[in-house]
């Protein structure tokens, strides 16, 4: 979790939101609704169009007179009370049945007269004579008529401000702008007043009503953002996501999520956790609640109804610990069927340790406050022997090693598949955008038909598969393909944690200029997370390509990266606005990509490869798998473990070695013994501050890494492990400008292999084939880099609300 300032928010249940942001009540009486019939007939022109024909004028006036006559027969002292008494407001879409029956009783019924009469209701609403409910306006009202009449009659200047703001925002389409205006018109029609009188509670109430009627809150966040940035809500109002998202719950709310029948035990858990809360962060507190309330006591109540004491007999304690060791999991079999299997519970020892600490804490606290804690003291059902993790640690290491061994070989195939899918999705979208609606188009070996959807968002490109008939949203497919590629590339090239990746921002890109040559070395700053330690990573050519592509995609038309507020996944608090790299537009607003979305994109990418696990099920890969793969691959290719420890951000080298799959035990012992001997033999002056000459020697290392075909990425003061056979070495970064040289080398190797086979030099053939494979790999790395010269724009400090690119970007080369 970053050390940036967090905004702590409280529990945001529906009731709490209503208390913090109440909606304006609709009164039963106000001056406009008490006006007599003659006065209303004079006011109706204010809610009419500025220009209309005499026939339309008479048509509207006649309909208004009929509507007023119908309302006068209803019970009530004003027009609003008569409207409610008529039952039309509660009838919703069928509200016109009342006027139709009235016309039939009067002997005046005709479809034209009924249409004239019902259309006049919009005039009364625009003149604030009647305020229909939000539910009626979302169902019984007519969208364009409601908005048009409210603009004409109530707050033209306010609606003009909204319209101008929406047109200037490239993220708000014409269809979205029309719906935002309609929503604001509905709120004013139901609540009265003008645009400046709309409150946060009014908008939240309209969203709730729309959701109850339609099951959606269309463009609610866009309407909220418009009013918020126009300062209609006043200063200091958070975003809609901050208001409606769940914040940190109180201890009582966390415990009550689990159905504990014994009230005294429930109260004891609450008191115990409140005592420990000041020393815990929120994520740890939630884990404590889960272990004690869910895994411990709720499980006991389910299998031993009526239990009310912490003093467990041996049989009960043993049965509970046996149940705790396993859990039921639903998986997808190779034939696509969902089946249930019993698997080991990975946090088994964590629950045991928490329960033991709970019992021991009660015993200790009883010495200080026996009246409060003494009645609950009991022998712990978890012994010290139960907490022995040595066997579990070995099994976990074996499991993780097996998982890494299965996924490391498929990484190149996954990278190629993701890159190819991204390019195909881009091509398909570009061709589909140019195709005419209803016309067939072909791209990347696929034949689709552009779908005609007149009411859909214009930016959405829909297409129909003529074979299957399935509708495909091409811009969504392209968006998913791009972010799947970006996520996999960043994770495999950096080995960072998922929370560190999601907190990467435009400000994470820093640069170091070598004092000797003036060459700029780009670095990636990783914000403190698990170990609360900041670190810097060198940005290699491939990573520079990826970061540059992401920045170019997310920046606005004015060349800036939008600032967004993201919520910490563990602590459930909102961070300060930042130009985060992993953001995408949802509706009219940019949002950070969520962890759930990342998992979904990874699963989809693996599904496309067709790879399966050892048991035949589709292969699953988590973001942390890429971290283990990165460390394993780096150490296998000669990177010293202590350097890998610094890159990975581990505080203990044993953790780094544990990440390395099947690392030989003797190698570990020998390496640690070597480090111990070297530190013992080295004189103490070697640990002093380096001199200027030594520092110059260190900087010169970066220049000596240059070779004819690219750059060597080996660490400082480390020898070449491949005896300068650069094309074989994974630490060699090929220079795109030297592609022709590498092609010549490859062609020469092919010729030498043919000569060796012809002359029978079989010992020569094997070595040449290894070198040939390395040359092909270097050419593939160059071809994957688009563009060939990376334009990685570095952020500059600005006083505005966005992170601005430094002009056209300074060309950097790591």
Helices and strands as residue ranges (DSSP letters): E 6-7, H 14-20, G 31-34, H 37-43, G 44-47, H 54-72, H 79-85, H 88-91, G 92-94, H 96-106, H 111-119, H 121-126, H 134-139, H 143-153, H 156-168, H 174-191, G 195-197, H 200-214, H 220-229, H 240-244, H 251-255, H 263-277, H 282-289, I 290-298, H 299-303, H 314-324, E 326-332, E 338-344, H 348-368, H 370-373, G 374-376, G 385-387, H 390-408, H 411-434, E 440-443, E 446-450, E 462-465, E 471-473, H 474-494, H 498-502, G 506-508, E 509-513, E 520-526, E 535-538, H 541-554, E 560-561, E 574-575, E 583-586, E 589-592, H 595-609, H 623-636, H 641-648, H 653-659, H 665-681, G 684-687, H 692-704, E 706-707, E 710-712, G 726-728, E 732-734, G 736-738, H 739-759, H 762-783, E 795-796, E 803-805
